[in-house]
Amino acid sequence: MIAPGSGVRVYLASGVTDMRKGIAGLSALAQEVLRRDPCSGAVFAFRGRRGDRIKLLFWDGQGFCLYYKVLERGRFAWPSAADGAVRLTSAQLAMLWECIDWRRPVWSSPPSRAA
């Protein structure tokens, strides 16, 4: 994936979004529902009703980038609609994109050196 970079602000729209929406519709949602400027350089994440589709909207300074992923199996981890907008770190965004549950990642100890 061509990533927006580390340290970027990520806003996740909780609940479901109509996946037929394109750049104009998603940027309107970012502005009206999430109360954020879609041209701010932040990443906005939206998930479809079945949970197997995700769209990321990002302004790169010249235009909008729209990333779209459809899973063959499984669902993306997503908060309920009551949570409103959720802020993620760039690391959590990477986990979300790889279909890892970013809410409860399993941290392991670093590998030990062989003696």
C-alpha positions in Angstrom: 0.0 0.0 0.0 1.2 3.5 -0.7 1.0 4.9 2.8 0.4 8.5 3.9 3.4 8.3 6.3 3.9 7.8 9.9 2.5 10.2 12.5 -0.5 11.0 10.3 -3.8 11.6 12.1 -6.4 8.8 11.4 -10.1 9.2 12.0 -12.4 6.2 11.9 -16.1 6.7 11.2 -17.8 4.3 13.5 -20.8 2.5 12.4 -21.4 1.7 8.7 -21.0 3.7 5.5 -22.6 3.3 2.1 -19.7 1.8 0.1 -21.2 3.2 -3.1 -19.9 6.7 -2.0 -16.9 8.0 -3.8 -14.4 10.7 -3.0 -17.0 13.5 -3.0 -19.5 11.6 -0.7 -16.8 10.4 1.7 -15.2 13.9 2.0 -18.7 15.3 2.7 -19.0 12.7 5.5 -15.6 13.6 6.9 -16.7 17.2 7.0 -20.3 16.9 8.2 -20.3 13.8 10.4 -16.7 13.6 11.7 -16.4 17.5 11.9 -12.9 17.4 10.2 -11.5 19.1 7.2 -11.1 16.5 4.5 -8.1 18.4 3.1 -6.2 18.5 6.4 -3.9 15.6 5.5 -5.6 13.2 7.9 -6.8 9.7 6.8 -10.5 9.0 7.1 -11.5 5.3 7.4 -15.0 4.0 6.5 -16.4 0.5 6.6 -19.3 -1.1 4.8 -22.3 -2.9 6.3 -21.0 -6.5 5.9 -17.7 -5.5 7.5 -15.6 -7.0 4.7 -15.0 -3.6 2.9 -13.0 -0.6 3.9 -12.3 2.7 2.2 -9.5 5.1 3.3 -9.7 8.8 2.1 -6.5 10.9 2.2 -5.6 14.3 0.8 -1.9 14.3 -0.3 -1.6 18.0 -1.0 -2.4 17.7 -4.7 -5.6 15.7 -4.7 -7.6 12.9 -2.9 -6.4 9.3 -2.7 -9.0 6.7 -2.2 -7.8 3.2 -1.0 -10.4 0.4 -1.2 -10.0 -3.1 0.2 -12.4 -6.0 0.0 -11.6 -9.1 2.1 -12.1 -12.6 0.7 -12.7 -13.9 4.3 -13.2 -12.2 7.6 -14.2 -8.8 8.8 -12.5 -5.6 9.8 -12.5 -4.8 13.5 -14.8 -1.8 14.0 -16.3 0.1 16.9 -20.1 0.4 17.3 -22.0 3.4 15.9 -22.4 4.8 19.5 -18.6 5.4 19.7 -18.7 8.3 17.2 -15.5 9.1 15.5 -12.5 7.2 16.8 -8.9 8.4 16.5 -6.2 5.9 15.6 -2.5 6.0 15.4 -0.6 5.2 12.2 0.4 1.8 13.7 -3.3 1.0 14.4 -4.1 2.0 10.8 -1.5 -0.5 9.5 -3.0 -3.2 11.7 -6.5 -2.4 10.5 -5.4 -2.5 6.9 -3.9 -6.0 7.5 -7.2 -7.1 9.2 -5.6 -7.4 12.6 -7.8 -6.4 15.5 -6.2 -3.1 16.3 -8.3 -2.8 19.6 -6.6 -5.8 21.2 -3.2 -6.5 19.5 -1.2 -9.3 21.0 2.2 -8.0 21.9 5.0 -10.5 22.3 8.5 -10.1 23.7 11.3 -9.5 21.3 13.1 -12.5 19.9 15.9 -13.7 22.1 19.4 -14.1 20.8 20.7 -17.6 20.1 23.7 -18.3 22.3 
